[in-house]
Amino acid sequence: MTVALMWEARAAQGRGGELLAWVREQRLAAEPLRRETFRAPQDRVLVITWWDAPYAAEVPELPEPDAELVTRAVHRWRFEAVTDG
């Protein structure tokens, strides 16, 4: 089974570049199957990691950045892959 973790944060005003740099520096305790980083308007940063694990498995997650770097707590979601058919 594949589980995907989504991590999304909104940077403090004008600090989107700093948040993106911070995210790119973060290393996880284990390597996911895949890791992608995205950015969007309003200084938002999104990271999706894919793991070969059951839905409820404990897998490494990105931490919370320093409170001064973001406007709110990080949003996190977990999804499991489904097959068409």
C-alpha positions in Angstrom: 0.0 0.0 0.0 1.1 3.6 -0.6 0.3 6.4 1.8 0.9 10.0 0.9 1.5 12.7 3.5 0.7 16.3 2.7 2.3 19.2 4.7 1.2 22.7 3.9 2.2 26.0 5.6 1.7 29.7 4.9 4.7 31.9 5.5 4.6 35.2 7.4 4.2 38.2 5.1 7.1 38.4 2.7 8.9 35.3 4.0 7.8 32.8 1.4 11.4 32.4 0.1 12.6 31.7 3.7 9.9 29.1 4.3 10.7 27.4 1.0 14.4 27.3 1.9 13.7 26.0 5.4 11.5 23.2 3.9 14.2 22.2 1.5 16.8 21.9 4.3 14.6 19.5 6.3 15.7 15.9 6.3 13.5 13.0 7.3 14.6 10.1 9.5 14.0 7.8 6.5 13.7 8.3 2.7 10.2 8.3 1.2 9.5 6.7 -2.1 9.1 10.2 -3.5 9.1 13.8 -2.2 7.8 16.8 -4.0 7.8 20.5 -3.0 5.4 23.1 -4.4 4.7 26.8 -3.8 1.6 28.9 -4.4 0.4 32.5 -4.1 0.2 34.0 -0.6 3.6 32.5 0.3 2.2 28.9 0.7 4.5 25.9 0.6 3.3 22.3 0.1 5.3 19.1 0.5 4.0 15.7 -0.4 5.8 12.5 0.5 4.9 9.0 -0.6 5.6 5.9 1.6 5.3 2.2 1.1 3.4 1.7 4.3 -0.1 1.0 5.6 -2.4 4.1 6.1 -1.9 4.2 9.9 1.9 3.5 9.9 4.2 5.8 11.7 6.3 7.5 9.1 8.6 10.5 9.4 6.9 13.9 9.0 8.3 17.4 8.5 8.3 19.4 11.8 6.6 22.7 12.5 8.7 25.7 11.5 9.5 28.5 14.0 6.3 30.4 14.8 7.8 33.7 13.4 8.2 32.1 10.0 4.5 31.1 9.5 1.1 32.7 9.9 -0.6 29.6 11.5 0.1 26.0 12.4 1.0 23.7 9.6 -1.9 21.8 8.0 -1.3 18.0 7.5 -3.3 15.4 5.7 -2.8 11.7 5.0 -4.1 9.8 2.0 -3.9 6.2 0.8 -3.5 5.3 -2.9 -6.4 3.6 -4.6 -6.4 1.8 -7.9 -8.9 2.6 -10.7 -11.0 -0.2 -11.7 
